[in-house]
Amino acid sequence: MTEYAIVVTEVMNGNIQIFVKTIVLSFGNWRKLDWPKKKIKQIEGSFLDKSFQKLVFLKKLKD
């Protein structure tokens, strides 16, 4: 089972809101758990979701 922390920066009215969740990639499903922001020290990968104006970062926690 591989765990990732997901950081979503959402641009709303010029303000940037940061949401941090842990997603566990297993069995083809993503299970969302709360994860402290301070745990995010480096970024494994990122992609821009233009339709929702969100920049999403993935950080691998463990395999």
C-alpha positions in Angstrom: 0.0 0.0 0.0 1.4 3.4 -1.0 0.4 6.5 0.9 0.5 10.0 -0.5 -0.2 13.3 1.1 -2.2 15.6 -1.2 -1.9 19.4 -1.0 -4.5 21.3 -2.9 -4.1 25.1 -3.3 -7.4 26.6 -4.3 -7.5 30.1 -5.7 -10.7 31.9 -4.6 -11.2 35.6 -5.1 -7.5 36.1 -5.1 -7.0 34.2 -1.9 -5.1 30.9 -1.7 -6.6 28.2 0.5 -4.5 25.1 1.3 -6.2 21.8 2.0 -4.0 18.8 3.1 -5.3 15.3 2.9 -3.7 11.9 3.0 -4.8 9.6 0.2 -4.1 5.9 0.4 -3.8 4.3 -3.0 -4.8 0.7 -2.6 -7.5 -1.5 -4.2 -8.0 1.2 -6.8 -9.8 3.5 -4.3 -8.6 6.7 -2.6 -9.2 6.8 1.1 -9.0 10.4 2.4 -7.6 11.0 5.9 -6.6 14.2 7.7 -2.9 14.9 7.6 -1.0 17.8 9.3 0.4 20.4 6.9 3.8 20.3 8.7 4.3 16.7 7.4 4.6 18.0 3.9 8.3 18.7 3.5 8.8 18.0 -0.2 6.8 17.5 -3.4 6.8 14.3 -5.3 4.8 15.5 -8.2 2.2 18.1 -9.1 -0.5 18.9 -11.7 -2.7 21.9 -12.4 -6.4 21.4 -12.4 -7.3 24.3 -14.6 -11.1 23.7 -14.5 -11.1 24.1 -10.7 -8.2 26.5 -10.5 -6.4 24.2 -8.2 -2.7 23.3 -8.0 -2.4 19.8 -6.6 0.8 18.4 -5.2 1.4 14.7 -4.3 4.0 13.7 -1.6 4.8 10.0 -1.2 4.7 9.1 2.5 5.6 5.5 2.4 5.3 2.4 0.2 
